[in-house]
Amino acid sequence: MRMSDIIEEFIKDLFDEENEEIEIQRNELAEHFNCVPSQINYVISTRFKPSQGYYVESRRGGGGHITIKKVNNTKEDYIMHIINNIGEKLTSNEVDILISDFLSYNIIDKKEAKLLKVATSDNVLRLSKEIKDDVRARIFKNMILNLD
């Protein structure tokens, strides 16, 4: 497991059934994982975006106080939140992160995850670099809109 994945899992484990908001100190977390604070920033900016069901508030100074809030409780609300926040482009890496989140929140099963991944993979989307992420976003949105 990469350090980014370990930090992400640690932060996600801080959430529980009743607590949908956590506060962390960037420097304390970096010290805990023996990494630089920018590694914590990277994880938070790539793994805790609105498109993945989180809102992040960050304050500079004093070790870098960060509040992360989970949004949406129902499967339908969560899916609509994701669709509304994906935007016009979606990279393969972003698809992987969304699929991982969907699996961890039981939004999709492993078979659906595999279909989402395959349908949006670079092997299937043999298009010019300029339009590939646009097409991937449209395919991904349409597929998750049609989940049961």
The 8 nearest C-alpha neighbors of each residue, nearest first, counted from 0:
[[1, 4, 2, 5, 3, 6, 8, 7],
 [2, 0, 4, 3, 5, 6, 7, 8],
 [1, 3, 5, 4, 6, 0, 32, 7],
 [4, 2, 6, 1, 5, 42, 7, 38],
 [3, 5, 7, 1, 2, 6, 8, 0],
 [4, 6, 2, 8, 7, 3, 9, 1],
 [7, 5, 9, 3, 8, 4, 2, 10],
 [8, 6, 4, 10, 5, 9, 3, 11],
 [9, 7, 11, 5, 10, 6, 12, 4],
 [8, 10, 6, 12, 7, 11, 5, 13],
 [9, 11, 7, 13, 12, 8, 6, 14],
 [12, 10, 8, 13, 9, 14, 7, 15],
 [11, 13, 9, 14, 10, 8, 15, 7],
 [14, 12, 10, 11, 15, 9, 21, 18],
 [15, 13, 12, 11, 18, 19, 21, 20],
 [14, 16, 18, 17, 13, 19, 12, 11],
 [17, 15, 18, 14, 19, 13, 72, 20],
 [18, 16, 15, 19, 14, 20, 69, 13],
 [19, 17, 15, 20, 14, 16, 21, 13],
 [18, 20, 69, 68, 14, 17, 21, 15],
 [21, 19, 68, 18, 67, 69, 66, 22],
 [22, 20, 67, 66, 68, 23, 14, 19],
 [21, 23, 66, 65, 67, 20, 64, 24],
 [22, 24, 65, 64, 25, 66, 21, 28],
 [23, 25, 64, 27, 63, 26, 62, 65],
 [24, 26, 63, 28, 27, 62, 36, 29],
 [27, 25, 29, 62, 28, 24, 36, 30],
 [28, 26, 30, 24, 29, 25, 31, 62],
 [27, 29, 31, 25, 30, 26, 24, 32],
 [30, 28, 26, 34, 36, 32, 31, 27],
 [29, 31, 33, 27, 28, 32, 26, 34],
 [32, 30, 28, 29, 33, 27, 34, 26],
 [33, 31, 29, 30, 34, 28, 6, 2],
 [34, 32, 30, 31, 29, 35, 28, 36],
 [33, 35, 29, 32, 30, 36, 38, 31],
 [34, 36, 37, 38, 29, 33, 39, 30],
 [37, 35, 39, 29, 38, 26, 25, 40],
 [36, 38, 40, 39, 35, 41, 34, 29],
 [39, 37, 41, 36, 40, 35, 42, 34],
 [38, 40, 36, 42, 37, 41, 43, 29],
 [41, 39, 37, 43, 38, 42, 44, 36],
 [42, 40, 38, 44, 39, 43, 45, 37],
 [43, 41, 39, 45, 40, 46, 44, 3],
 [42, 44, 47, 40, 46, 41, 45, 39],
 [43, 45, 41, 42, 46, 47, 40, 48],
 [46, 44, 42, 43, 47, 41, 48, 93],
 [47, 45, 43, 42, 44, 48, 7, 96],
 [46, 48, 43, 53, 44, 45, 51, 49],
 [47, 49, 51, 50, 53, 46, 44, 54],
 [50, 48, 53, 52, 51, 54, 84, 47],
 [51, 49, 84, 81, 48, 85, 52, 80],
 [50, 52, 49, 48, 53, 47, 81, 97],
 [53, 51, 49, 70, 50, 69, 48, 81],
 [54, 52, 69, 49, 47, 48, 68, 70],
 [55, 53, 68, 49, 67, 48, 69, 56],
 [54, 56, 67, 66, 57, 68, 53, 65],
 [57, 55, 66, 65, 67, 54, 58, 64],
 [56, 58, 65, 64, 66, 55, 59, 63],
 [59, 57, 64, 63, 65, 60, 56, 61],
 [58, 60, 63, 57, 64, 61, 62, 65],
 [59, 61, 63, 62, 58, 64, 57, 25],
 [60, 62, 63, 59, 64, 24, 58, 26],
 [63, 61, 26, 60, 24, 25, 64, 59],
 [62, 64, 59, 25, 60, 24, 61, 58],
 [63, 65, 24, 58, 23, 57, 62, 25],
 [66, 64, 57, 23, 22, 56, 24, 63],
 [65, 67, 22, 56, 21, 55, 57, 23],
 [68, 66, 55, 21, 20, 54, 22, 65],
 [69, 67, 20, 54, 53, 19, 70, 55],
 [70, 68, 53, 19, 52, 20, 54, 67],
 [69, 71, 52, 53, 68, 72, 54, 77],
 [72, 70, 77, 76, 73, 69, 52, 80],
 [71, 73, 77, 70, 74, 76, 75, 69],
 [74, 72, 76, 75, 77, 71, 78, 106],
 [73, 75, 77, 76, 78, 106, 72, 71],
 [74, 76, 78, 77, 73, 79, 80, 72],
 [77, 75, 79, 73, 78, 74, 71, 80],
 [76, 78, 80, 74, 71, 75, 79, 73],
 [77, 79, 81, 75, 80, 76, 74, 82],
 [80, 78, 82, 76, 81, 77, 83, 75],
 [79, 81, 77, 83, 78, 82, 76, 84],
 [82, 80, 50, 78, 84, 79, 83, 85],
 [83, 81, 79, 85, 84, 80, 140, 78],
 [84, 82, 80, 81, 85, 79, 86, 50],
 [83, 85, 50, 81, 82, 86, 80, 49],
 [86, 84, 82, 50, 83, 81, 87, 89],
 [85, 87, 84, 88, 83, 89, 136, 82],
 [86, 88, 133, 136, 85, 89, 137, 132],
 [89, 87, 133, 132, 136, 86, 90, 135],
 [88, 90, 136, 132, 135, 93, 133, 91],
 [91, 89, 93, 92, 132, 94, 88, 135],
 [90, 92, 94, 93, 95, 120, 89, 119],
 [91, 93, 95, 90, 94, 96, 89, 97],
 [94, 92, 96, 90, 95, 91, 97, 89],
 [95, 93, 91, 97, 92, 96, 98, 90],
 [96, 94, 92, 98, 93, 97, 99, 91],
 [95, 97, 99, 93, 94, 98, 100, 92],
 [98, 96, 100, 94, 99, 95, 101, 93],
 [99, 97, 101, 95, 100, 96, 94, 112],
 [98, 100, 96, 102, 97, 101, 95, 103],
 [99, 101, 97, 103, 102, 98, 104, 96],
 [102, 100, 106, 98, 104, 99, 103, 107],
 [103, 101, 105, 99, 100, 104, 107, 106],
 [102, 104, 100, 105, 101, 99, 106, 98],
 [105, 103, 101, 102, 106, 100, 107, 99],
 [106, 104, 102, 107, 103, 101, 108, 100],
 [105, 107, 101, 104, 102, 74, 108, 103],
 [108, 106, 105, 102, 101, 111, 112, 109],
 [107, 109, 111, 110, 112, 102, 105, 106],
 [110, 108, 112, 111, 113, 107, 102, 114],
 [109, 111, 113, 112, 108, 114, 107, 115],
 [112, 110, 114, 108, 113, 109, 107, 115],
 [113, 111, 109, 115, 110, 114, 98, 116],
 [112, 114, 116, 110, 111, 115, 117, 109],
 [113, 115, 111, 117, 116, 112, 118, 110],
 [116, 114, 112, 118, 113, 117, 111, 119],
 [115, 117, 113, 119, 114, 118, 120, 112],
 [116, 118, 120, 114, 119, 115, 113, 123],
 [119, 117, 115, 116, 120, 114, 123, 138],
 [120, 118, 135, 116, 117, 115, 121, 139],
 [121, 119, 117, 122, 123, 118, 116, 124],
 [120, 122, 124, 123, 125, 119, 91, 131],
 [123, 121, 120, 124, 125, 117, 119, 118],
 [122, 124, 121, 120, 125, 118, 119, 117],
 [125, 123, 121, 126, 122, 120, 131, 119],
 [126, 124, 123, 122, 121, 127, 131, 128],
 [125, 127, 124, 131, 128, 130, 129, 121],
 [126, 128, 129, 130, 131, 125, 124, 132],
 [127, 129, 131, 130, 126, 132, 125, 133],
 [128, 130, 127, 131, 132, 133, 126, 134],
 [131, 129, 133, 128, 132, 127, 134, 126],
 [130, 132, 128, 134, 133, 126, 129, 127],
 [131, 133, 88, 135, 89, 134, 90, 130],
 [134, 132, 88, 130, 136, 135, 131, 87],
 [133, 135, 137, 131, 136, 132, 138, 130],
 [134, 136, 132, 138, 119, 133, 137, 139],
 [137, 135, 89, 139, 133, 88, 134, 138],
 [138, 136, 134, 140, 139, 135, 141, 133],
 [139, 137, 135, 141, 136, 140, 142, 134],
 [138, 140, 136, 142, 137, 141, 135, 143],
 [141, 139, 137, 143, 142, 138, 82, 136],
 [142, 140, 144, 138, 139, 143, 137, 145],
 [141, 143, 139, 145, 144, 140, 138, 146],
 [142, 144, 146, 145, 140, 141, 139, 78],
 [145, 143, 141, 142, 146, 140, 78, 79],
 [146, 144, 143, 142, 147, 141, 140, 139],
 [145, 147, 143, 144, 142, 107, 111, 106],
 [146, 145, 144, 143, 107, 106, 75, 74]]
